[in-house]
């Protein structure tokens, strides 16, 4: 379920690792073995602006 949420972009790598109780490096390894593309940050300016807006509204 956590891998599916990560794949869908619903949770971050850090949150995925936290929920599973593993390090970020271990989570990256788990995702890699599951064939999941790892997202390490926003890919576009629009994604960056969306992330900033979400943080500011929290």
Backbone as XML, in Angstrom:
<?xml version="1.0"?>
<chain id="A" units="angstrom">
  <residue number="1" name="UNK">
    <atom name="N" x="0.817" y="-1.179" z="0.000"/>
    <atom name="CA" x="0.000" y="0.000" z="0.000"/>
    <atom name="C" x="0.876" y="1.263" z="0.000"/>
  </residue>
  <residue number="2" name="UNK">
    <atom name="N" x="1.953" y="1.239" z="0.772"/>
    <atom name="CA" x="2.848" y="2.395" z="0.840"/>
    <atom name="C" x="3.553" y="2.597" z="-0.497"/>
  </residue>
  <residue number="3" name="UNK">
    <atom name="N" x="3.997" y="1.524" z="-1.113"/>
    <atom name="CA" x="4.656" y="1.629" z="-2.414"/>
    <atom name="C" x="3.678" y="2.173" z="-3.450"/>
  </residue>
  <residue number="4" name="UNK">
    <atom name="N" x="2.440" y="1.727" z="-3.409"/>
    <atom name="CA" x="1.426" y="2.229" z="-4.349"/>
    <atom name="C" x="1.183" y="3.722" z="-4.128"/>
  </residue>
  <residue number="5" name="UNK">
    <atom name="N" x="1.144" y="4.150" z="-2.871"/>
    <atom name="CA" x="0.937" y="5.575" z="-2.571"/>
    <atom name="C" x="2.123" y="6.388" z="-3.054"/>
  </residue>
  <residue number="6" name="UNK">
    <atom name="N" x="3.326" y="5.852" z="-2.886"/>
    <atom name="CA" x="4.519" y="6.552" z="-3.377"/>
    <atom name="C" x="4.484" y="6.641" z="-4.896"/>
  </residue>
  <residue number="7" name="UNK">
    <atom name="N" x="4.186" y="5.527" z="-5.542"/>
    <atom name="CA" x="4.136" y="5.480" z="-7.007"/>
    <atom name="C" x="3.138" y="6.490" z="-7.553"/>
  </residue>
  <residue number="8" name="UNK">
    <atom name="N" x="2.015" y="6.675" z="-6.861"/>
    <atom name="CA" x="0.977" y="7.604" z="-7.302"/>
    <atom name="C" x="1.312" y="9.050" z="-6.960"/>
  </residue>
  <residue number="9" name="UNK">
    <atom name="N" x="2.409" y="9.260" z="-6.230"/>
    <atom name="CA" x="2.802" y="10.613" z="-5.862"/>
    <atom name="C" x="2.044" y="11.165" z="-4.672"/>
  </residue>
  <residue number="10" name="UNK">
    <atom name="N" x="1.397" y="10.283" z="-3.931"/>
    <atom name="CA" x="0.602" y="10.715" z="-2.784"/>
    <atom name="C" x="1.456" y="10.951" z="-1.537"/>
  </residue>
  <residue number="11" name="UNK">
    <atom name="N" x="2.590" y="10.265" z="-1.449"/>
    <atom name="CA" x="3.501" y="10.450" z="-0.321"/>
    <atom name="C" x="4.931" y="10.512" z="-0.844"/>
  </residue>
  <residue number="12" name="UNK">
    <atom name="N" x="5.795" y="11.120" z="-0.064"/>
    <atom name="CA" x="7.194" y="11.300" z="-0.460"/>
    <atom name="C" x="8.031" y="10.067" z="-0.104"/>
  </residue>
  <residue number="13" name="UNK">
    <atom name="N" x="9.248" y="10.084" z="-0.584"/>
    <atom name="CA" x="10.198" y="9.024" z="-0.246"/>
    <atom name="C" x="10.423" y="8.986" z="1.262"/>
  </residue>
  <residue number="14" name="UNK">
    <atom name="N" x="10.633" y="10.169" z="1.861"/>
    <atom name="CA" x="10.858" y="10.240" z="3.295"/>
    <atom name="C" x="9.682" y="9.723" z="4.098"/>
  </residue>
  <residue number="15" name="UNK">
    <atom name="N" x="8.478" y="10.101" z="3.699"/>
    <atom name="CA" x="7.276" y="9.636" z="4.398"/>
    <atom name="C" x="7.109" y="8.139" z="4.226"/>
  </residue>
  <residue number="16" name="UNK">
    <atom name="N" x="7.413" y="7.614" z="3.050"/>
    <atom name="CA" x="7.339" y="6.178" z="2.806"/>
    <atom name="C" x="8.280" y="5.430" z="3.740"/>
  </residue>
  <residue number="17" name="UNK">
    <atom name="N" x="9.504" y="5.937" z="3.827"/>
    <atom name="CA" x="10.502" y="5.318" z="4.702"/>
    <atom name="C" x="10.048" y="5.384" z="6.160"/>
  </residue>
  <residue number="18" name="UNK">
    <atom name="N" x="9.537" y="6.534" z="6.561"/>
    <atom name="CA" x="9.075" y="6.709" z="7.936"/>
    <atom name="C" x="7.965" y="5.712" z="8.272"/>
  </residue>
  <residue number="19" name="UNK">
    <atom name="N" x="7.006" y="5.569" z="7.377"/>
    <atom name="CA" x="5.887" y="4.664" z="7.614"/>
    <atom name="C" x="6.325" y="3.205" z="7.715"/>
  </residue>
  <residue number="20" name="UNK">
    <atom name="N" x="7.370" y="2.855" z="6.974"/>
    <atom name="CA" x="7.884" y="1.479" z="7.018"/>
    <atom name="C" x="8.949" y="1.278" z="8.090"/>
  </residue>
  <residue number="21" name="UNK">
    <atom name="N" x="9.407" y="2.375" z="8.690"/>
    <atom name="CA" x="10.423" y="2.272" z="9.732"/>
    <atom name="C" x="11.795" y="1.911" z="9.202"/>
  </residue>
  <residue number="22" name="UNK">
    <atom name="N" x="12.122" y="2.418" z="8.007"/>
    <atom name="CA" x="13.430" y="2.159" z="7.403"/>
    <atom name="C" x="14.072" y="3.487" z="7.020"/>
  </residue>
  <residue number="23" name="UNK">
    <atom name="N" x="15.349" y="3.446" z="6.669"/>
    <atom name="CA" x="16.041" y="4.654" z="6.226"/>
    <atom name="C" x="15.622" y="5.003" z="4.797"/>
  </residue>
  <residue number="24" name="UNK">
    <atom name="N" x="15.918" y="6.234" z="4.395"/>
    <atom name="CA" x="15.612" y="6.645" z="3.021"/>
    <atom name="C" x="16.363" y="5.778" z="2.014"/>
  </residue>
  <residue number="25" name="UNK">
    <atom name="N" x="17.614" y="5.440" z="2.335"/>
    <atom name="CA" x="18.404" y="4.591" z="1.435"/>
    <atom name="C" x="17.774" y="3.209" z="1.296"/>
  </residue>
  <residue number="26" name="UNK">
    <atom name="N" x="17.294" y="2.659" z="2.398"/>
    <atom name="CA" x="16.634" y="1.347" z="2.340"/>
    <atom name="C" x="15.336" y="1.438" z="1.540"/>
  </residue>
  <residue number="27" name="UNK">
    <atom name="N" x="14.623" y="2.553" z="1.685"/>
    <atom name="CA" x="13.385" y="2.739" z="0.939"/>
    <atom name="C" x="13.674" y="2.850" z="-0.547"/>
  </residue>
  <residue number="28" name="UNK">
    <atom name="N" x="14.723" y="3.583" z="-0.906"/>
    <atom name="CA" x="15.105" y="3.680" z="-2.315"/>
    <atom name="C" x="15.414" y="2.300" z="-2.876"/>
  </residue>
  <residue number="29" name="UNK">
    <atom name="N" x="16.111" y="1.489" z="-2.111"/>
    <atom name="CA" x="16.458" y="0.134" z="-2.540"/>
    <atom name="C" x="15.190" y="-0.709" z="-2.724"/>
  </residue>
  <residue number="30" name="UNK">
    <atom name="N" x="14.272" y="-0.590" z="-1.787"/>
    <atom name="CA" x="13.008" y="-1.326" z="-1.869"/>
    <atom name="C" x="12.230" y="-0.919" z="-3.117"/>
  </residue>
  <residue number="31" name="UNK">
    <atom name="N" x="12.154" y="0.382" z="-3.354"/>
    <atom name="CA" x="11.441" y="0.868" z="-4.535"/>
    <atom name="C" x="12.113" y="0.412" z="-5.826"/>
  </residue>
  <residue number="32" name="UNK">
    <atom name="N" x="13.432" y="0.466" z="-5.831"/>
    <atom name="CA" x="14.188" y="0.029" z="-7.012"/>
    <atom name="C" x="13.893" y="-1.439" z="-7.316"/>
  </residue>
  <residue number="33" name="UNK">
    <atom name="N" x="13.917" y="-2.271" z="-6.288"/>
    <atom name="CA" x="13.650" y="-3.705" z="-6.485"/>
    <atom name="C" x="12.204" y="-3.967" z="-6.906"/>
  </residue>
  <residue number="34" name="UNK">
    <atom name="N" x="11.305" y="-3.048" z="-6.554"/>
    <atom name="CA" x="9.899" y="-3.182" z="-6.951"/>
    <atom name="C" x="9.650" y="-2.594" z="-8.338"/>
  </residue>
  <residue number="35" name="UNK">
    <atom name="N" x="10.706" y="-2.029" z="-8.951"/>
    <atom name="CA" x="10.565" y="-1.462" z="-10.283"/>
    <atom name="C" x="9.888" y="-0.106" z="-10.314"/>
  </residue>
  <residue number="36" name="UNK">
    <atom name="N" x="9.953" y="0.616" z="-9.186"/>
    <atom name="CA" x="9.294" y="1.920" z="-9.077"/>
    <atom name="C" x="10.313" y="3.018" z="-9.355"/>
  </residue>
  <residue number="37" name="UNK">
    <atom name="N" x="9.936" y="3.971" z="-10.194"/>
    <atom name="CA" x="10.771" y="5.123" z="-10.479"/>
    <atom name="C" x="10.847" y="6.002" z="-9.243"/>
  </residue>
  <residue number="38" name="UNK">
    <atom name="N" x="12.050" y="6.387" z="-8.848"/>
    <atom name="CA" x="12.245" y="7.185" z="-7.645"/>
    <atom name="C" x="12.186" y="8.661" z="-7.999"/>
  </residue>
  <residue number="39" name="UNK">
    <atom name="N" x="11.342" y="9.402" z="-7.265"/>
    <atom name="CA" x="11.174" y="10.840" z="-7.453"/>
    <atom name="C" x="12.007" y="11.545" z="-6.397"/>
  </residue>
  <residue number="40" name="UNK">
    <atom name="N" x="12.969" y="12.324" z="-6.810"/>
    <atom name="CA" x="13.833" y="12.983" z="-5.841"/>
    <atom name="C" x="13.573" y="14.482" z="-5.735"/>
  </residue>
  <residue number="41" name="UNK">
    <atom name="N" x="12.540" y="14.961" z="-6.324"/>
    <atom name="CA" x="12.202" y="16.376" z="-6.234"/>
    <atom name="C" x="11.302" y="16.759" z="-7.378"/>
  </residue>
  <residue number="42" name="UNK">
    <atom name="N" x="10.822" y="17.988" z="-7.354"/>
    <atom name="CA" x="9.942" y="18.435" z="-8.437"/>
    <atom name="C" x="10.687" y="18.455" z="-9.775"/>
  </residue>
  <residue number="43" name="UNK">
    <atom name="N" x="9.980" y="18.043" z="-10.813"/>
    <atom name="CA" x="10.591" y="17.998" z="-12.139"/>
    <atom name="C" x="10.343" y="19.265" z="-12.942"/>
  </residue>
  <residue number="44" name="UNK">
    <atom name="N" x="9.318" y="20.009" z="-12.556"/>
    <atom name="CA" x="8.988" y="21.227" z="-13.289"/>
    <atom name="C" x="8.804" y="22.382" z="-12.309"/>
  </residue>
  <residue number="45" name="UNK">
    <atom name="N" x="8.835" y="23.578" z="-12.851"/>
    <atom name="CA" x="8.596" y="24.764" z="-12.013"/>
    <atom name="C" x="7.193" y="24.710" z="-11.419"/>
  </residue>
  <residue number="46" name="UNK">
    <atom name="N" x="6.241" y="24.228" z="-12.197"/>
    <atom name="CA" x="4.858" y="24.125" z="-11.724"/>
    <atom name="C" x="4.768" y="23.186" z="-10.510"/>
  </residue>
  <residue number="47" name="UNK">
    <atom name="N" x="5.452" y="22.054" z="-10.561"/>
    <atom name="CA" x="5.458" y="21.138" z="-9.427"/>
    <atom name="C" x="6.101" y="21.783" z="-8.201"/>
  </residue>
  <residue number="48" name="UNK">
    <atom name="N" x="7.177" y="22.526" z="-8.417"/>
    <atom name="CA" x="7.850" y="23.219" z="-7.320"/>
    <atom name="C" x="6.921" y="24.249" z="-6.690"/>
  </residue>
  <residue number="49" name="UNK">
    <atom name="N" x="6.254" y="25.026" z="-7.500"/>
    <atom name="CA" x="5.339" y="26.038" z="-6.988"/>
    <atom name="C" x="4.181" y="25.399" z="-6.223"/>
  </residue>
  <residue number="50" name="UNK">
    <atom name="N" x="3.701" y="24.251" z="-6.705"/>
    <atom name="CA" x="2.632" y="23.536" z="-6.007"/>
    <atom name="C" x="3.113" y="23.076" z="-4.637"/>
  </residue>
  <residue number="51" name="UNK">
    <atom name="N" x="4.317" y="22.530" z="-4.568"/>
    <atom name="CA" x="4.865" y="22.082" z="-3.289"/>
    <atom name="C" x="5.021" y="23.246" z="-2.320"/>
  </residue>
  <residue number="52" name="UNK">
    <atom name="N" x="5.498" y="24.381" z="-2.806"/>
    <atom name="CA" x="5.665" y="25.558" z="-1.960"/>
    <atom name="C" x="4.312" y="26.023" z="-1.437"/>
  </residue>
  <residue number="53" name="UNK">
    <atom name="N" x="3.311" y="26.065" z="-2.288"/>
    <atom name="CA" x="1.969" y="26.481" z="-1.876"/>
    <atom name="C" x="1.406" y="25.547" z="-0.818"/>
  </residue>
  <residue number="54" name="UNK">
    <atom name="N" x="1.629" y="24.251" z="-0.973"/>
    <atom name="CA" x="1.144" y="23.275" z="0.008"/>
    <atom name="C" x="1.832" y="23.479" z="1.359"/>
  </residue>
  <residue number="55" name="UNK">
    <atom name="N" x="3.104" y="23.754" z="1.333"/>
    <atom name="CA" x="3.842" y="23.969" z="2.579"/>
    <atom name="C" x="3.369" y="25.248" z="3.262"/>
  </residue>
  <residue number="56" name="UNK">
    <atom name="N" x="3.179" y="26.289" z="2.476"/>
    <atom name="CA" x="2.753" y="27.576" z="3.034"/>
    <atom name="C" x="1.345" y="27.514" z="3.619"/>
  </residue>
  <residue number="57" name="UNK">
    <atom name="N" x="0.495" y="26.665" z="3.062"/>
    <atom name="CA" x="-0.883" y="26.575" z="3.554"/>
    <atom name="C" x="-1.029" y="25.626" z="4.736"/>
  </residue>
  <residue number="58" name="UNK">
    <atom name="N" x="0.025" y="24.912" z="5.050"/>
    <atom name="CA" x="-0.044" y="23.938" z="6.161"/>
    <atom name="C" x="0.063" y="24.606" z="7.516"/>
  </residue>
</chain>
